[in-house]
């Protein structure tokens, strides 16, 4: 997605060979016009899948998930990382290990919002090792719902998550795929080369 690549080039900051900071438009401050375009792009890519629900993980997945839900006309549900006061029973839960942060979080979603009649599109801001996506897919499976695919805003193509999910037969659509962050420079992979 050209608009996203341009934004990454203009405002992204390479923090190391493996980490890209994009908190001026995605992870902290949010660019609503870009998020709208992202929602339209995901909606168009997954329009044939019969999606009934979007599932993401708080917090940075919520903006692209909501914009996609708006365009597709379906609700967006976010998995919680922390226990909520009101979300106490009837839960689907999965463990998500972050290699970046070296911590494991239990994520949870109320059983009230996803069931076996749903076709779920999983959306997330970053795909690195794929652990967050796997946790969300686990929840889709616990619900007996169908997985319509996984939509990622920024995939780090040099980490293993994308290949791991595609090898499992999951349809992964990433709007920008970064092939390298070496020497402080962002390089993109043409999308078709990642498949
Ligand atoms: P994984 O889910 O693909 O295995 O990723 P990993 O454990 O490596 O990532 C943990 C957190 O760090 C996730 O956010 C993920 O989105 C984010 N992340 C991974 N690589 C990058 C990167 O290069 N740049 C940025 N900006 N973030 C990255 P999170 O902890 O869930 O944060 P948030 O959603 O609350 O913002």
py3Dmol code that shows the C-alpha trace and the ligand (Angstrom):
import py3Dmol

protein = """\
ATOM      1  CA  UNK A   1       0.000   0.000   0.000  1.00  0.00           C
ATOM      2  CA  UNK A   2       1.806   3.030  -1.338  1.00  0.00           C
ATOM      3  CA  UNK A   3       0.368   5.626   1.040  1.00  0.00           C
ATOM      4  CA  UNK A   4       1.501   3.546   4.027  1.00  0.00           C
ATOM      5  CA  UNK A   5       4.992   2.988   2.630  1.00  0.00           C
ATOM      6  CA  UNK A   6       5.326   6.744   2.069  1.00  0.00           C
ATOM      7  CA  UNK A   7       4.233   7.429   5.649  1.00  0.00           C
ATOM      8  CA  UNK A   8       6.723   4.893   7.011  1.00  0.00           C
ATOM      9  CA  UNK A   9       9.525   6.499   4.955  1.00  0.00           C
ATOM     10  CA  UNK A  10       8.538  10.008   6.065  1.00  0.00           C
ATOM     11  CA  UNK A  11       7.768   9.461   9.753  1.00  0.00           C
ATOM     12  CA  UNK A  12       9.066   6.019  10.807  1.00  0.00           C
ATOM     13  CA  UNK A  13      12.237   5.898  12.895  1.00  0.00           C
ATOM     14  CA  UNK A  14      14.556   2.925  12.732  1.00  0.00           C
ATOM     15  CA  UNK A  15      15.539   2.205  16.335  1.00  0.00           C
ATOM     16  CA  UNK A  16      17.675  -0.852  15.609  1.00  0.00           C
ATOM     17  CA  UNK A  17      18.123  -3.567  12.974  1.00  0.00           C
ATOM     18  CA  UNK A  18      14.860  -5.094  14.155  1.00  0.00           C
ATOM     19  CA  UNK A  19      12.646  -2.326  15.549  1.00  0.00           C
ATOM     20  CA  UNK A  20      10.764   0.409  13.715  1.00  0.00           C
ATOM     21  CA  UNK A  21       9.177   3.221  15.705  1.00  0.00           C
ATOM     22  CA  UNK A  22       5.909   4.441  14.215  1.00  0.00           C
ATOM     23  CA  UNK A  23       4.296   6.059  17.218  1.00  0.00           C
ATOM     24  CA  UNK A  24       3.556   9.298  15.368  1.00  0.00           C
ATOM     25  CA  UNK A  25       0.794   7.596  13.335  1.00  0.00           C
ATOM     26  CA  UNK A  26       0.126   4.036  14.562  1.00  0.00           C
ATOM     27  CA  UNK A  27       1.308   3.162  18.074  1.00  0.00           C
ATOM     28  CA  UNK A  28       0.664   6.297  20.098  1.00  0.00           C
ATOM     29  CA  UNK A  29      -0.605   9.243  18.088  1.00  0.00           C
ATOM     30  CA  UNK A  30      -2.982   7.919  15.411  1.00  0.00           C
ATOM     31  CA  UNK A  31      -3.434   9.309  11.902  1.00  0.00           C
ATOM     32  CA  UNK A  32      -7.177   8.872  11.297  1.00  0.00           C
ATOM     33  CA  UNK A  33      -7.009   9.609   7.567  1.00  0.00           C
ATOM     34  CA  UNK A  34      -4.350   6.939   7.088  1.00  0.00           C
ATOM     35  CA  UNK A  35      -6.343   4.544   9.327  1.00  0.00           C
ATOM     36  CA  UNK A  36      -9.392   5.087   7.146  1.00  0.00           C
ATOM     37  CA  UNK A  37      -7.386   4.222   4.025  1.00  0.00           C
ATOM     38  CA  UNK A  38      -6.011   1.149   5.831  1.00  0.00           C
ATOM     39  CA  UNK A  39      -9.550   0.075   6.746  1.00  0.00           C
ATOM     40  CA  UNK A  40     -10.660   0.465   3.126  1.00  0.00           C
ATOM     41  CA  UNK A  41      -7.683  -1.555   1.889  1.00  0.00           C
ATOM     42  CA  UNK A  42      -8.286  -4.457   4.311  1.00  0.00           C
ATOM     43  CA  UNK A  43     -12.013  -4.386   3.544  1.00  0.00           C
ATOM     44  CA  UNK A  44     -11.336  -4.590  -0.172  1.00  0.00           C
ATOM     45  CA  UNK A  45      -8.766  -7.401   0.154  1.00  0.00           C
ATOM     46  CA  UNK A  46     -11.080  -9.529   2.337  1.00  0.00           C
ATOM     47  CA  UNK A  47     -14.383  -8.545   0.717  1.00  0.00           C
ATOM     48  CA  UNK A  48     -14.986 -12.048  -0.693  1.00  0.00           C
ATOM     49  CA  UNK A  49     -14.535 -13.884   2.613  1.00  0.00           C
ATOM     50  CA  UNK A  50     -17.940 -13.247   4.209  1.00  0.00           C
ATOM     51  CA  UNK A  51     -16.361 -11.651   7.277  1.00  0.00           C
ATOM     52  CA  UNK A  52     -18.799 -11.158  10.188  1.00  0.00           C
ATOM     53  CA  UNK A  53     -16.363  -9.948  12.846  1.00  0.00           C
ATOM     54  CA  UNK A  54     -12.961  -8.339  13.249  1.00  0.00           C
ATOM     55  CA  UNK A  55     -10.706  -9.531  16.087  1.00  0.00           C
ATOM     56  CA  UNK A  56      -7.635  -7.670  17.284  1.00  0.00           C
ATOM     57  CA  UNK A  57      -5.464  -7.247  20.388  1.00  0.00           C
ATOM     58  CA  UNK A  58      -5.358  -4.079  22.446  1.00  0.00           C
ATOM     59  CA  UNK A  59      -4.065  -1.443  22.092  1.00  0.00           C
ATOM     60  CA  UNK A  60      -2.525  -0.581  18.718  1.00  0.00           C
ATOM     61  CA  UNK A  61      -4.633  -3.049  16.744  1.00  0.00           C
ATOM     62  CA  UNK A  62      -7.844  -1.291  17.703  1.00  0.00           C
ATOM     63  CA  UNK A  63      -7.625   1.662  15.279  1.00  0.00           C
ATOM     64  CA  UNK A  64      -7.072  -0.357  12.069  1.00  0.00           C
ATOM     65  CA  UNK A  65      -9.548  -3.010  13.271  1.00  0.00           C
ATOM     66  CA  UNK A  66     -12.256  -0.441  13.891  1.00  0.00           C
ATOM     67  CA  UNK A  67     -11.789   1.259  10.538  1.00  0.00           C
ATOM     68  CA  UNK A  68     -11.959  -2.115   8.775  1.00  0.00           C
ATOM     69  CA  UNK A  69     -15.119  -2.981  10.705  1.00  0.00           C
ATOM     70  CA  UNK A  70     -16.621   0.357   9.739  1.00  0.00           C
ATOM     71  CA  UNK A  71     -16.053  -0.250   6.022  1.00  0.00           C
ATOM     72  CA  UNK A  72     -17.212  -3.907   6.162  1.00  0.00           C
ATOM     73  CA  UNK A  73     -20.158  -3.024   8.409  1.00  0.00           C
ATOM     74  CA  UNK A  74     -19.226  -5.563  11.109  1.00  0.00           C
ATOM     75  CA  UNK A  75     -18.223  -5.227  14.796  1.00  0.00           C
ATOM     76  CA  UNK A  76     -14.611  -5.087  15.921  1.00  0.00           C
ATOM     77  CA  UNK A  77     -13.701  -7.002  19.096  1.00  0.00           C
ATOM     78  CA  UNK A  78     -10.412  -6.486  20.893  1.00  0.00           C
ATOM     79  CA  UNK A  79      -8.798  -9.108  23.075  1.00  0.00           C
ATOM     80  CA  UNK A  80      -7.778  -7.720  26.447  1.00  0.00           C
ATOM     81  CA  UNK A  81      -4.313  -8.159  27.885  1.00  0.00           C
ATOM     82  CA  UNK A  82      -5.337  -7.336  31.423  1.00  0.00           C
ATOM     83  CA  UNK A  83      -8.249  -8.616  33.428  1.00  0.00           C
ATOM     84  CA  UNK A  84     -11.155  -6.211  33.283  1.00  0.00           C
ATOM     85  CA  UNK A  85     -13.499  -5.495  36.184  1.00  0.00           C
ATOM     86  CA  UNK A  86     -16.520  -6.669  34.219  1.00  0.00           C
ATOM     87  CA  UNK A  87     -14.907  -9.337  32.047  1.00  0.00           C
ATOM     88  CA  UNK A  88     -14.732 -12.089  34.639  1.00  0.00           C
ATOM     89  CA  UNK A  89     -16.306 -15.244  33.322  1.00  0.00           C
ATOM     90  CA  UNK A  90     -17.347 -16.859  30.072  1.00  0.00           C
ATOM     91  CA  UNK A  91     -13.987 -16.141  28.512  1.00  0.00           C
ATOM     92  CA  UNK A  92     -11.824 -17.515  25.758  1.00  0.00           C
ATOM     93  CA  UNK A  93      -8.188 -17.156  26.815  1.00  0.00           C
ATOM     94  CA  UNK A  94      -4.856 -17.756  25.115  1.00  0.00           C
ATOM     95  CA  UNK A  95      -1.233 -17.202  26.100  1.00  0.00           C
ATOM     96  CA  UNK A  96       0.849 -14.853  23.980  1.00  0.00           C
ATOM     97  CA  UNK A  97       4.597 -14.844  24.402  1.00  0.00           C
ATOM     98  CA  UNK A  98       6.442 -11.725  23.279  1.00  0.00           C
ATOM     99  CA  UNK A  99      10.030 -12.457  22.256  1.00  0.00           C
ATOM    100  CA  UNK A 100      10.626  -8.699  21.964  1.00  0.00           C
ATOM    101  CA  UNK A 101       9.555  -8.014  25.528  1.00  0.00           C
ATOM    102  CA  UNK A 102      10.382 -11.470  26.893  1.00  0.00           C
ATOM    103  CA  UNK A 103       7.059 -11.775  28.693  1.00  0.00           C
ATOM    104  CA  UNK A 104       3.938 -13.890  28.381  1.00  0.00           C
ATOM    105  CA  UNK A 105       0.463 -12.369  28.592  1.00  0.00           C
ATOM    106  CA  UNK A 106      -2.852 -14.113  28.880  1.00  0.00           C
ATOM    107  CA  UNK A 107      -5.275 -12.506  26.457  1.00  0.00           C
ATOM    108  CA  UNK A 108      -9.016 -12.844  26.795  1.00  0.00           C
ATOM    109  CA  UNK A 109     -12.236 -12.295  24.876  1.00  0.00           C
ATOM    110  CA  UNK A 110     -15.781 -12.688  26.143  1.00  0.00           C
ATOM    111  CA  UNK A 111     -17.672 -15.670  24.754  1.00  0.00           C
ATOM    112  CA  UNK A 112     -20.563 -13.265  24.171  1.00  0.00           C
ATOM    113  CA  UNK A 113     -18.894 -11.712  21.141  1.00  0.00           C
ATOM    114  CA  UNK A 114     -17.574 -14.554  18.984  1.00  0.00           C
ATOM    115  CA  UNK A 115     -19.294 -17.853  18.280  1.00  0.00           C
ATOM    116  CA  UNK A 116     -19.439 -20.680  15.762  1.00  0.00           C
ATOM    117  CA  UNK A 117     -21.540 -18.651  13.320  1.00  0.00           C
ATOM    118  CA  UNK A 118     -18.735 -16.099  12.827  1.00  0.00           C
ATOM    119  CA  UNK A 119     -16.154 -15.688  10.081  1.00  0.00           C
ATOM    120  CA  UNK A 120     -13.379 -13.740  11.768  1.00  0.00           C
ATOM    121  CA  UNK A 121     -10.779 -11.436  10.274  1.00  0.00           C
ATOM    122  CA  UNK A 122      -7.794 -11.031  12.614  1.00  0.00           C
ATOM    123  CA  UNK A 123      -6.159  -7.607  12.344  1.00  0.00           C
ATOM    124  CA  UNK A 124      -2.959  -6.403  14.023  1.00  0.00           C
ATOM    125  CA  UNK A 125      -0.567  -3.485  13.687  1.00  0.00           C
ATOM    126  CA  UNK A 126       2.717  -5.453  13.545  1.00  0.00           C
ATOM    127  CA  UNK A 127       3.637  -8.987  12.578  1.00  0.00           C
ATOM    128  CA  UNK A 128       7.016  -9.999  13.973  1.00  0.00           C
ATOM    129  CA  UNK A 129       7.230 -13.520  15.393  1.00  0.00           C
ATOM    130  CA  UNK A 130       3.520 -14.090  14.950  1.00  0.00           C
ATOM    131  CA  UNK A 131       2.737 -14.949  18.556  1.00  0.00           C
ATOM    132  CA  UNK A 132      -0.046 -12.379  18.902  1.00  0.00           C
ATOM    133  CA  UNK A 133      -1.685 -13.605  15.676  1.00  0.00           C
ATOM    134  CA  UNK A 134      -1.411 -17.230  16.883  1.00  0.00           C
ATOM    135  CA  UNK A 135      -3.088 -16.322  20.182  1.00  0.00           C
ATOM    136  CA  UNK A 136      -5.937 -14.610  18.342  1.00  0.00           C
ATOM    137  CA  UNK A 137      -6.315 -17.582  15.952  1.00  0.00           C
ATOM    138  CA  UNK A 138      -6.422 -19.868  19.002  1.00  0.00           C
ATOM    139  CA  UNK A 139      -9.382 -17.839  20.299  1.00  0.00           C
ATOM    140  CA  UNK A 140     -11.152 -18.066  16.908  1.00  0.00           C
ATOM    141  CA  UNK A 141     -10.705 -21.866  17.074  1.00  0.00           C
ATOM    142  CA  UNK A 142     -11.964 -22.070  20.676  1.00  0.00           C
ATOM    143  CA  UNK A 143     -15.099 -20.229  19.535  1.00  0.00           C
ATOM    144  CA  UNK A 144     -15.644 -22.752  16.738  1.00  0.00           C
ATOM    145  CA  UNK A 145     -15.649 -19.792  14.314  1.00  0.00           C
ATOM    146  CA  UNK A 146     -14.060 -19.758  10.851  1.00  0.00           C
ATOM    147  CA  UNK A 147     -10.876 -17.776  10.206  1.00  0.00           C
ATOM    148  CA  UNK A 148     -11.311 -15.480   7.202  1.00  0.00           C
ATOM    149  CA  UNK A 149      -7.677 -14.405   7.270  1.00  0.00           C
ATOM    150  CA  UNK A 150      -5.122 -12.191   8.975  1.00  0.00           C
ATOM    151  CA  UNK A 151      -4.608  -8.532   8.035  1.00  0.00           C
ATOM    152  CA  UNK A 152      -1.389  -6.851   9.161  1.00  0.00           C
ATOM    153  CA  UNK A 153      -0.481  -3.190   8.828  1.00  0.00           C
ATOM    154  CA  UNK A 154       3.317  -3.665   8.975  1.00  0.00           C
ATOM    155  CA  UNK A 155       4.943  -7.071   8.577  1.00  0.00           C
ATOM    156  CA  UNK A 156       8.610  -7.470   9.417  1.00  0.00           C
ATOM    157  CA  UNK A 157       9.400  -9.917   6.629  1.00  0.00           C
ATOM    158  CA  UNK A 158      12.811 -10.703   8.103  1.00  0.00           C
ATOM    159  CA  UNK A 159      11.168 -12.240  11.190  1.00  0.00           C
ATOM    160  CA  UNK A 160       9.457 -15.585  11.102  1.00  0.00           C
ATOM    161  CA  UNK A 161       5.767 -14.798  11.794  1.00  0.00           C
ATOM    162  CA  UNK A 162       4.607 -14.300   8.199  1.00  0.00           C
ATOM    163  CA  UNK A 163       6.153 -17.516   6.891  1.00  0.00           C
ATOM    164  CA  UNK A 164       4.942 -19.486   9.921  1.00  0.00           C
ATOM    165  CA  UNK A 165       1.314 -18.380   9.415  1.00  0.00           C
ATOM    166  CA  UNK A 166       1.366 -18.801   5.605  1.00  0.00           C
ATOM    167  CA  UNK A 167       2.885 -22.289   6.005  1.00  0.00           C
ATOM    168  CA  UNK A 168      -0.108 -23.172   8.161  1.00  0.00           C
ATOM    169  CA  UNK A 169      -2.373 -22.215   5.263  1.00  0.00           C
ATOM    170  CA  UNK A 170      -3.533 -18.923   6.804  1.00  0.00           C
ATOM    171  CA  UNK A 171      -4.286 -16.140   4.320  1.00  0.00           C
ATOM    172  CA  UNK A 172      -2.084 -13.238   5.480  1.00  0.00           C
ATOM    173  CA  UNK A 173      -2.432  -9.819   3.852  1.00  0.00           C
ATOM    174  CA  UNK A 174       0.177  -7.268   4.934  1.00  0.00           C
ATOM    175  CA  UNK A 175      -0.117  -3.683   3.749  1.00  0.00           C
ATOM    176  CA  UNK A 176       3.632  -3.056   4.049  1.00  0.00           C
ATOM    177  CA  UNK A 177       6.291  -5.739   4.289  1.00  0.00           C
ATOM    178  CA  UNK A 178       9.701  -4.640   5.507  1.00  0.00           C
ATOM    179  CA  UNK A 179      12.577  -6.755   4.252  1.00  0.00           C
ATOM    180  CA  UNK A 180      15.315  -4.984   6.201  1.00  0.00           C
ATOM    181  CA  UNK A 181      15.986  -2.278   8.780  1.00  0.00           C
ATOM    182  CA  UNK A 182      19.770  -2.646   8.518  1.00  0.00           C
ATOM    183  CA  UNK A 183      21.953   0.477   8.624  1.00  0.00           C
ATOM    184  CA  UNK A 184      19.071   2.646   9.743  1.00  0.00           C
ATOM    185  CA  UNK A 185      17.316   2.209   6.398  1.00  0.00           C
ATOM    186  CA  UNK A 186      13.838   0.839   5.719  1.00  0.00           C
ATOM    187  CA  UNK A 187      13.622  -1.542   2.754  1.00  0.00           C
ATOM    188  CA  UNK A 188      10.307  -2.919   1.540  1.00  0.00           C
ATOM    189  CA  UNK A 189       9.570  -6.274  -0.016  1.00  0.00           C
ATOM    190  CA  UNK A 190       7.189  -6.401  -2.947  1.00  0.00           C
ATOM    191  CA  UNK A 191       4.119  -8.129  -1.506  1.00  0.00           C
ATOM    192  CA  UNK A 192       3.933 -10.921  -4.063  1.00  0.00           C
ATOM    193  CA  UNK A 193       7.490 -11.977  -3.199  1.00  0.00           C
ATOM    194  CA  UNK A 194       6.461 -12.756   0.388  1.00  0.00           C
ATOM    195  CA  UNK A 195       3.800 -15.269  -0.590  1.00  0.00           C
TER     196      UNK A 195
END
"""
ligand_1 = """\
36
LIG
P 4.673 -11.068 17.718
O 3.337 -10.905 18.363
O 4.590 -10.990 16.206
O 5.370 -12.328 18.164
O 5.535 -9.820 18.117
P 6.425 -9.444 19.372
O 6.132 -10.318 20.515
O 7.814 -9.382 18.858
O 5.842 -7.981 19.648
C 5.402 -7.518 20.889
C 4.876 -6.119 20.776
O 5.814 -5.290 20.055
C 3.587 -5.961 20.036
O 2.939 -4.803 20.491
C 4.054 -5.719 18.588
O 3.056 -5.091 17.830
C 5.198 -4.798 18.853
N 6.248 -4.771 17.835
C 6.986 -5.803 17.350
N 7.913 -5.337 16.502
C 7.761 -3.988 16.452
C 8.445 -2.949 15.764
O 9.398 -3.143 15.000
N 7.987 -1.687 15.986
C 6.944 -1.410 16.816
N 6.575 -0.137 16.938
N 6.296 -2.359 17.499
C 6.706 -3.642 17.301
P 2.208 -4.667 21.881
O 3.098 -4.944 23.026
O 0.992 -5.552 21.815
O 1.860 -3.143 21.912
P 0.533 -2.313 21.716
O -0.367 -3.042 20.765
O -0.076 -2.200 23.075
O 1.004 -1.018 21.137
"""
view = py3Dmol.view(width=600, height=400)
view.addModel(protein, "pdb")
view.setStyle({"model": 0}, {"cartoon": {"style": "trace"}})
view.addModel(ligand_1, "xyz")
view.setStyle({"model": 1}, {"stick": {}})
view.zoomTo()
view.show()
